[in-house]
């Protein structure tokens, strides 16, 4: 068996109200491309509502744990994803969207941004919704994106990735060997006490050394955690206020398009 991966960075993130930001393009996201941004939302009642706002050059994946989400795009598409489902938005060359939580006394959710390869960062935007009963599962693992064992997500991401939600009971262990092409890996312990690579994680994100080694997770208490692995994207991250692109020229094109859509929405 290959040597277990070492942890090279840890963070509890920065919490502002109900949102904890665990990575962004200017920090760990630069190391973990295509994963560039991760928010964990934890609120009582209806929680925060997100009005119309723009993006370009990225994809967003929203995973609501305890409530339903209604999502509306500037193209007029309105959909609902139930708790335990997956909302996937390819923002491409530019889109505005908004979301609001439906039902539930507690609001627990993750939103992840992904950098797009240059071939897709200015593409036509689209939104896809995978309901809870369509999300693949195997043992303790829920597959949010990409592939795991013989499972394949219904979301067709334009990069090589595996994004997993794992739930273990106290005393259980789980070992994960990423695909041979995956050289970046991270985990976020959302609940419980998780032991991995000689570290004890409680509500922390850990980044593993680059390579292809396996990772062994031991649940000291009942645990739930995210695991992301991927082939690292090679491009630089050129950032605007709402957009992330691979070049200054593409950023200008994306921001121009979202400005045009914003003007139309105001009219």
Buried (B, 14 or more C-beta within 10 A) or exposed (E): EEEBBEBEBEBEBEEEEBBBBBBBBEBBBBBBBBBBBBBBBBBEEBBEEBEBEBBBBBBBBBBBBBBBBEBBBBEEBEEEBBBBBBBBBBBBBBBBBBBBBBEBEEBBBBBBBBBBEBEBBBBEBBBBBBBBEEBBBEEBBBBBBBBBEEBEBBBEBBBBBBBBBBBBEEEBEBEBBBBEEBBBBBBBBBBBBBBBBEBEBEBBBBBBBBBBBBBBBBBBEBBBBBBBBBBBBEBEBBBBEBBBBBBEEBBBBBBEBBEEBBEEEEE
